[in-house]
Amino acid sequence: MNQVNENLKKNCVDAVTAFQKLNKKEFIDIQSKLKWCLGSYEYDKNPEGLFEYGIKSLDTLKKVKSKEPRKVTKKVIDGLEKAILSYNEN
């Protein structure tokens, strides 16, 4: 099993959790798409959707953190960022 893909998956799960904690309607769409990509990855092990929505989630979470620093942890953002960079290097 590809460790880079599994790391991306783990950090996408963390992003879903972060969106759930924010509990705002504006994040329902990205959260549901990310969940769908996680399910799809579990089925076919193709990480493309995770990568695409991982980037979108990272951008969204960074925007939230810039406005409300206590709402999103640095750990979630850093983890997602590192997972995306590792995926790009693969």
N, C-alpha and C positions, 0 to 999 in steps of 0.2 A: 504494500500500500504506500502511496506517495505521501511522505510526511508533510511536504509543502501544502498539498491539497487539504490534508487533514487539519493542518494548522489554520488554513483559511476557513475551513468549516467551523472550527471551534470559535474563531473570532467573529464569524458571522452569527453564530448562536449568541455570543455575548452582545452583539449589536441588537439582535432581536430583543434580548432581555432589557437592554438600555431603552429601546423604544417603548417597551411595555411599561417600564418604570415612569417614563415621561407622561404616559397616559393622555395623549392629546390626539384629537381626531385627524389633525393634519399629517400624522405619521402612520395612520392605518394602512395606507396604500403601500408605502415602501416596506413596512413591516410584513404585510401579507405577501408581497412579492419575494422578499428575502426568505420567508418561511417556505414558500413554494420552491425556491431554488435549493434550499436545504433538502427538502423532500426529494427533489429531482436528482440531486447529487447522490443521495443515499441509494436511489434506484439504479442510476447508470454510471456513477463515479465520474461524470463529466463536470469539471469545475467552472466552466465558462460563465454560467449564470451567477455562481457565487462571486466570481471575480467582478463581473459587471455590477451587480447589486452591492457588493462589498465596497466598491468605489463610491457609488451613489450614497450608501449609508454613511461612509466616512465623511463625505462632504456635508451631509445633512447634520451629522452629530457634531462636526466641528463648528458649524453655524450656530447650533444650539448652545454649545459650550462657550462660544464667544459672547453670546447674549446673557446666558445664565450659567456661569462657570460651575456652580455646585450641582447642576442637574445631570451632567455627564462626566464620568471619571476619566482621568488621563489614561488609566490602564486600558480602558476599552478602545480609546482612540489610538494609542500607541500600538496595541496588539493588532488592530485592524490594519494600521499603516504598515507595520512590519510584515504582516502576512501578504499584503498586496505587493509590496516590494519584492519579497521572496518569490512570489508567483511570477512576477515580471522577469526575474532573473532566470527562471526555469526554461 
